[in-house]
């Protein structure tokens, strides 16, 4: 199958404007005759459902949570990017585009990214109009802070609750349309498969998670907005309910996957505490605005801290290695996530990890508290302020900016991060790979769209911080509502899609047979038993450091786990009731298939890219294609972001390489 990205011709800065001027539209009077299903009601799905309903389409929205307010988008704490240049520090649409493409190691689709940068400013206006309480500066203007991988401040934020506040804005817009009858909301429903009629997506089969009832829902188009698949690793920053089922089901019905092995390893997570942990907790990247990352310089100090005979506060400045500031002086602690994660892993692998497991570095706010305290003392005309007073004033500023994050950390770790440096370590977070989509955000199944984190298009091999919320809302508010009309214009005379057809019968039978198998299988092992085993293989062999031997072993091990799963999995309870183990069984079955594809993709990518370092395994010799420039002492490879000469090779269609300021040339890593 030949993939047609449908990227319009012409200069990249004019593509989106010209494209909107020429695509087909649906008359407002005709929109009321067209149905659209939206699966997932996080920021991407919620904003899409609200906007499509506002335009006049009949929308059915599905959430497996008890309310769209519970979507995992609330966990995005730090902020949302937009090229408004409120700080007057040189930001622009082009610079946001450039930073996003560069931060993704030149593996994004440029046309989509430029469109994202273009509409970013509109997102902020939309959300302010909805009442989202963005932080404001002394003069009342919207405030900005910095995130990794950029040299400007473009991140709008609402304390450490940005995702939650933006989701409440989208939810309020949805509620307005629910009240008008334009959105029919299905909470506690899970899509279990897509139905195709004459090759087009025409509906879904869903399960009512309360009653267990299997339902048929038809529409003229289906939109998948179900987020990423980081839970394939079991331990990740995702909520345990986050899954890949909807995206994987459309993949098995013909929607191509792209870049499945590109996973973001977030550097700022609370380290794992043991083998019985079910998830990891993310501390916002915004903390790196004021926190300084370090480990002890001397291995003796590391041992003393682990043994408890020394505290981190006992070490002087000369005894600390602020390794990001040392290696990357221009960006310091605000390097991109992949760079920060690899650097932390290198220090811990070298033996400098500071917790009991040896998998933690410090994130220290002492310098920021002192700096803010002295500034506040001057503002309040407090002369000869004591160290205690300076600390008190500085802590108040830090608390105002990050208070809920500090509170969350203290509840989990039982340490006061104002007094003792936080401990952090990289963990699986976002997935840049996902369902392949064209410029219209349509998959390779006609009439099936995919938006937000569930698609692959915008972030390449690494997502810059505060860009997830930007993409989700851009797709939902400002892109999909335009592009979906180009497809639906042909359906204004189609009429209601019936559900009493052989196509719906066949898919419903497949779904029921699978459920019946799970509840009737006489296995002896729980779903979590298999999920944990999969996660360990994924982290050990398909995580940050990869090699051909390990990836080949991983594929064989995942296949063996999957075969055992179908023989030995035990699901208690019945299908005709609320049964969370049954829900998990279906999701883990999908992860066990996705995991093998994930490893296969990583195997054929003989390159170091994003958060993943491609090592040379025992049976390999000589330079590989795309082999990284490596410093063995620092376990570092030169990514596109770090490289000072020609940028990395681009995995893009040639017709998309039109931005002459970025010469996307093939280069060798040597």
C-alpha positions, -999 to 999 in steps of 0.1 A, spaced: 0 0 0 14 34 -10 11 59 18 -2 93 7 5 120 33 -17 145 14 6 173 24 -3 203 2 21 218 -22 37 253 -17 58 270 9 54 255 43 42 287 59 13 289 35 3 253 33 -24 253 60 -40 286 50 -42 276 13 -54 241 22 -83 254 42 -93 277 14 -98 247 -10 -110 217 10 -146 206 8 -170 219 35 -203 206 48 -232 231 48 -244 239 83 -279 226 74 -263 192 63 -242 188 94 -272 178 114 -276 147 92 -241 134 99 -230 114 129 -194 113 143 -181 89 170 -153 102 192 -135 76 213 -117 91 242 -125 124 259 -92 137 271 -79 170 258 -79 159 221 -111 139 222 -130 163 245 -121 194 224 -129 176 192 -163 164 204 -172 199 217 -161 216 185 -177 191 161 -210 194 181 -207 232 181 -204 230 143 -237 210 141 -226 174 138 -243 147 159 -215 134 182 -213 102 202 -185 105 228 -171 75 246 -150 74 278 -140 44 298 -138 67 329 -169 77 349 -165 112 336 -143 130 309 -129 150 338 -110 118 348 -91 115 316 -53 111 320 -48 146 304 -52 160 340 -17 145 348 0 170 324 11 194 350 36 218 337 21 239 309 12 243 273 34 259 246 22 287 223 42 311 201 27 344 214 61 360 224 46 376 255 80 378 270 95 397 240 124 372 240 124 364 203 98 337 200 78 332 168 58 307 148 90 297 130 110 293 162 83 270 178 83 250 146 121 248 145 124 238 182 98 211 178 113 196 147 148 198 162 137 185 196 122 155 178 156 147 161 142 158 127 118 129 125 85 147 126 64 155 96 73 191 91 41 203 75 21 191 105 44 207 130 43 241 112 5 239 113 7 231 150 29 261 157 6 283 136 -26 274 156 -9 274 190 -16 310 197 -53 304 190 -54 277 217 -45 301 244 -72 326 233 -98 298 232 -89 286 267 -88 320 283 -123 326 268 -133 294 285 -121 307 319 -89 286 322 -70 303 351 -36 307 335 -10 322 358 -5 360 353 23 383 360 23 414 382 7 435 355 -21 411 349 -8 396 316 -5 359 311 28 346 325 52 322 308 79 299 319 106 279 302 107 242 293 135 220 281 151 223 247 143 259 240 159 293 246 126 313 251 98 313 276 66 302 258 49 279 282 16 290 296 7 273 329 -18 271 357 4 264 387 11 227 385 -24 218 374 -23 229 337 -37 197 323 -65 196 347 -76 232 341 -74 228 304 -95 196 306 -121 214 327 -123 240 299 -129 213 273 -153 195 296 -174 227 301 -175 231 263 -187 195 260 -213 199 287 -228 228 268 -232 205 238 -245 176 259 -272 199 272 -281 210 237 -284 173 227 -256 175 201 -233 152 221 -246 119 234 -222 110 262 -213 73 270 -193 72 302 -179 39 315 -179 25 279 -149 9 262 -145 6 224 -135 -30 217 -134 -29 179 -142 -8 148 -167 -18 122 -159 -13 85 -186 -12 58 -174 -12 22 -139 -4 35 -150 27 54 -151 31 92 -188 31 100 -191 24 137 -177 6 168 -186 -22 191 -184 -10 227 -189 -27 261 -208 -10 289 -183 -14 317 -211 -13 344 -235 -39 330 -212 -58 306 -236 -53 278 -222 -53 243 -234 -23 222 -234 -14 185 -229 23 175 -228 36 140 -216 68 125 -203 83 93 -168 87 107 -149 75 138 -123 95 156 -98 78 179 -84 100 207 -73 75 233 -38 86 241 -5 66 242 6 31 250 34 37 276 17 11 299 32 -16 276 61 -12 301 38 -18 331 57 8 352 52 42 336 38 76 345 5 67 328 -26 59 348 -31 22 350 -62 24 329 -44 40 300 -43 15 272 -38 8 235 -69 -12 228 -87 13 205 -56 22 185 -45 -14 183 -80 -26 171 -80 -2 142 -44 -12 134 -56 -48 131 -84 -37 108 -60 -19 85 -48 14 101 -10 15 98 13 21 128 43 44 126 74 47 148 60 24 175 94 22 193 97 60 199 90 63 236 97 92 257 117 85 288 108 114 312 137 125 333 117 140 362 99 111 379 98 98 414 121 67 415 105 33 419 105 20 454 102 -17 449 89 -47 428 53 -43 440 47 -8 426 19 -5 400 29 29 385 53 58 387 46 94 395 57 122 373 71 154 387 65 182 362 94 192 339 86 228 350 105 221 381 137 222 361 131 260 357 143 264 393 157 230 404 193 221 398 201 185 390 232 169 406 249 139 420 279 137 444 313 141 427 329 115 449 318 79 451 326 78 488 299 105 494 274 84 473 280 54 496 277 75 527 244 89 515 230 55 507 241 42 541 225 72 558 257 85 574 255 116 553 227 139 540 227 156 506 227 189 524 260 181 540 278 183 507 293 216 497 290 231 462 325 218 453 314 183 462 285 183 438 284 175 401 258 196 384 263 174 354 238 190 330 252 225 337 287 211 331 279 193 298 253 217 283 261 252 296 238 270 271 207 251 282 218 238 316 191 220 335 166 228 307 180 204 281 154 183 262 139 154 280 158 127 261 192 144 268 184 148 305 172 112 308 202 97 291 225 118 313 208 107 345 210 70 334 247 74 326 255 88 361 235 61 378 250 34 357 284 47 367 275 42 403 265 77 414 228 70 420 218 84 454 190 61 466 189 25 479 184 11 444 211 33 429 185 48 405 181 84 415 197 118 411 189 150 430 167 179 420 176 207 443 157 240 450 180 255 476 196 279 452 162 291 439 148 295 474 178 316 483 177 337 451 140 344 454 143 351 491 170 378 485 149 393 458 118 395 480 138 410 508 148 438 486 113 443 473 100 445 509 129 467 519 141 442 545 177 451 553 202 426 566 176 399 564 185 367 583 191 334 565 159 322 581 139 351 567 154 348 533 145 311 533 110 319 544 105 345 517 120 323 490 100 293 500 68 313 496 77 321 460 86 285 452 54 273 469 33 297 448 48 283 416 50 246 424 33 240 457 10 212 447 39 193 432 59 196 463 30 185 484 25 154 461 62 145 464 61 148 502 31 125 505 47 98 483 83 100 495 77 113 531 105 139 527 101 177 527 115 188 493 119 224 506 145 210 531 159 180 513 165 178 476 140 158 456 151 125 441 142 118 405 149 92 378 139 86 342 107 67 335 85 58 306 61 86 298 47 97 264 47 77 232 57 96 200 48 67 178 13 57 171 -13 54 144 -1 67 110 -23 97 98 -22 119 68 -23 157 68 -61 155 74 -54 133 105 -71 104 87 -57 69 91 -53 44 63 -89 33 70 -112 58 52 -134 76 76 -112 67 106 -93 96 122 -67 96 149 -58 127 170 -36 136 199 -10 113 214 -26 83 197 -12 94 163 25 97 153 29 129 133 41 158 154 69 148 178 94 127 159 117 107 182 113 130 212 85 153 224 95 187 239 79 194 272 45 212 272 38 202 236 14 173 244 -14 197 255 -6 219 225 -10 190 201 -41 176 217 -60 209 217 -47 219 183 -60 187 167 -93 189 186 -102 226 183 -85 238 152 -74 210 128 -98 180 128 -130 202 126 -117 216 93 -102 184 77 -130 160 86 -155 180 65 -134 172 34 -143 135 39 -179 140 52 -189 162 24 -196 130 4 -219 117 31 -246 143 32 -270 121 13 -259 88 29 -285 88 57 -283 70 90 -258 41 91 -278 9 101 -263 -14 127 -284 -45 118 -259 -56 91 -236 -85 85 -206 -63 92 -218 -54 127 -229 -90 133 -194 -103 125 -174 -78 146 -198 -82 176 -193 -120 174 -155 -116 174 -158 -93 205 -181 -117 224 -160 -148 215 -129 -131 230 -148 -121 262 -162 -156 265 -128 -170 263 -114 -149 291 -141 -156 316 -142 -193 308 -105 -200 306 -93 -223 334 -59 -206 339 -39 -202 371 -22 -168 367 -35 -133 370 -35 -107 343 -10 -86 362 14 -115 364 17 -114 326 17 -76 324 46 -73 349 66 -99 330 60 -80 297 70 -48 313 103 -62 326 113 -75 292 104 -41 276 123 -20 301 154 -43 302 157 -49 265 135 -24 247 141 6 270 167 33 269 197 11 259 190 -13 230 210 -37 209 202 -62 182 208 -92 205 186 -79 233 158 -69 209 158 -103 192 156 -120 226 128 -96 236 107 -105 206 111 -142 214 104 -137 251 73 -116 244 60 -142 220 65 -169 247 47 -147 273 18 -142 249 14 -179 242 15 -186 280 -10 -158 285 -36 -174 263 -32 -207 280 -28 -197 317 -46 -164 322 -73 -165 348 -101 -139 349 -124 -141 379 -161 -130 377 -184 -129 348 -189 -109 316 -223 -95 326 -211 -73 354 -185 -47 362 -153 -67 359 -121 -47 360 -100 -79 356 -118 -86 324 -111 -51 312 -74 -56 320 -72 -89 303 -83 -75 269 -59 -46 273 -29 -67 282 -36 -91 253 -32 -61 231 0 -49 248 14 -84 243 10 -80 205 20 -44 204 51 -51 225 65 -75 198 59 -49 171 75 -23 193 107 -45 196 107 -53 159 106 -16 150 134 -9 174 155 -38 159 153 -24 123 162 11 134 200 8 136 204 42 151 205 61 184 176 85 185 155 103 210 157 87 244 171 54 230 207 45 227 216 18 202 245 -2 216 266 -27 198 258 -62 208 282 -90 211 277 -104 176 278 -71 159 310 -55 147 320 -24 127 300 7 123 262 3 120 240 23 98 231 54 119 257 45 146 259 72 172 289 94 179 297 81 213 318 91 243 323 59 263 331 77 295 298 97 295 276 70 277 264 99 256 254 99 219 251 130 198 215 135 190 202 159 164 196 184 192 232 183 204 249 180 171 266 212 159 272 203 123 247 188 99 215 176 115 204 140 116 190 121 87 152 127 83 127 99 81 104 120 59 90 121 24 113 142 2 84 165 -9 81 176 27 117 188 31 110 224 20 123 244 49 156 255 35 168 268 69 170 233 81 191 212 57 179 177 64 209 159 50 219 123 55 249 122 78 269 95 94 274 92 131 311 88 134 
